[in-house]
Structures are given as structure tokens and as C-alpha cells.
Amino acid sequence: MIKRKQLSTSIVKEFQRRIKIGEYKSGDKLPPQDELAAIYGVSRTILREAFTQLSLMGLVEMVHGRGTFVSSLKSYSMLESLSPLMLMDRCTISEFFEARISIEPAIASLAAQKATDEDIRKIEMQIREMDDLLVKGDAEAFIKQDLDFHLVIAKAAKNGVLSRISQLIRDMIQECVGDALLDDFHLSKQIMEENRRIYNAIKNREAENARRAMETHIQNVENEFKEKIEAKAIS
């Protein structure tokens, strides 16, 4: 599981590198998946996982029947140089959650207003997959799916800049606080309940309810995270 995750992550990073050096440009059509899998030396399953992540990041667009294309890179380039580790080094946990609660409820509200039927279906799929992982007790995969849940919502908001900011937030969580989330996997039932409220508000086009549901979710995660840090300090 860990090796598989590392392989897909390495493909994502390699793709980002090739964008940076200009090998891949906006609008380029990428080779077929079989050819790409051979180029990267991985299975098609690993490649699909990587390209699903790249799609959520807004770097590629997979068009049914036509292939995979490099997306417009203007807003991505603006944020690409911001390292999650660098940002976490320069801000406190309180500042991090303050930023999340300022941005993500607004994204959820926009998603409730702008999401297409296909966007709603994708958010629902994330919910179902998290349910399955919760039953299996797969903490690592559940947390990854939860982080992707927020990216799918951001994509549904139809704002490229906010989508890239959401990706940056996701990377900060994964790189800097992921272990703490793994330790608190028992919170996942609560997270699922909160995620369902967010999903239902978006599905029902209730922008204000979506905003409030996301705000409550982030506040609860922040409270639990701070309690964990305080408990460690005492011990």
C-alpha cells in the first residue's frame, strides 16, 4: 500500500517537473495510457491513480473518447513554487486553520451554486468510497480519500485559483499533519457525518448550509487537533 502510494506520488512529482522545464505545455495531448505506463515504468493502475490526482490538481483534463490533455497552467504556475513545508514553517497551526476556515466554507458555498450533476456524482462517489474504507478500517486510504473529497468540492466551485489553493492546503495537511490524523482514526465516524452534511447541502443547492457545514467541520478538526497537541505537551 505504501509503495503503491509512493509510486503514484512520484509520477505526480515527475509530471510537475516536466511542466516546470516546459516539456509539457498547456493544451498538449498526452500519449495513450499504455505508452505513459511504459515511460514511467509502472502499471496502468498506478498511472490512473496518479492522473486522478493530477486531474484533481487541475493539471490535466481527461476527456472521454479523446484522451488526456494538459490543462491551462496560469493559475497553477502562480502557486506551484509555494512549498507546503515552507509555508507550515512560517505559520502557526492556528494561522493554518484560520486560513482554512476563511477559504473552504466559501468554496463549499460556491460548489452548491455552481456544481454540475457530474460534479455532484463525483462528490457522492467520494462519500461512498470513504464509507467502504471506514468499514475496512484502512486509516491511510480513508484520510487520502477525505483530502480528495475537499479537492472534488473545490473543482465543483468552478474557480481555478481556489482549486489550486485547495490543492496547496491538501498538500500541507498531508505533509505536515497527516500522522496526527492517522493517530486519530477513531474520529473518522464524526468526519463522515460532517462530510455527508456538506455533500447534502451541495447536492440540494443550499449555499449557506454548505458554508456552515464546512465551517463546523473545520472547527471540529481544529479543536481535536489542538487537544491532541496539548495532551502530548502535558505527557
HELIX and SHEET records of a PDB file:
HELIX    1   1 ILE A    2  LYS A   20  1                                  19    
HELIX    2   2 GLN A   33  TYR A   40  1                                   8    
HELIX    3   3 ARG A   44  LEU A   56  1                                  13    
HELIX    4   4 LYS A   74  GLU A   80  1                                   7    
HELIX    5   5 PRO A   84  ARG A   90  1                                   7    
HELIX    6   6 ILE A   93  LYS A  114  1                                  22    
HELIX    7   7 ASP A  117  LYS A  136  1                                  20    
HELIX    8   8 ALA A  139  ALA A  156  1                                  18    
HELIX    9   9 GLY A  160  MET A  172  1                                  13    
HELIX   10  10 ILE A  173  VAL A  177  3                                   5    
HELIX   11  11 GLY A  178  ASP A  183  1                                   6    
HELIX   12  12 PHE A  185  LEU A  187  5                                   3    
HELIX   13  13 SER A  188  LYS A  203  1                                  16    
HELIX   14  14 ALA A  207  ILE A  234  1                                  28    
SHEET    1   A 2 VAL A  60  VAL A  63  0                                        
SHEET    2   A 2 GLY A  67  VAL A  70 -1                                        
END                                                                             
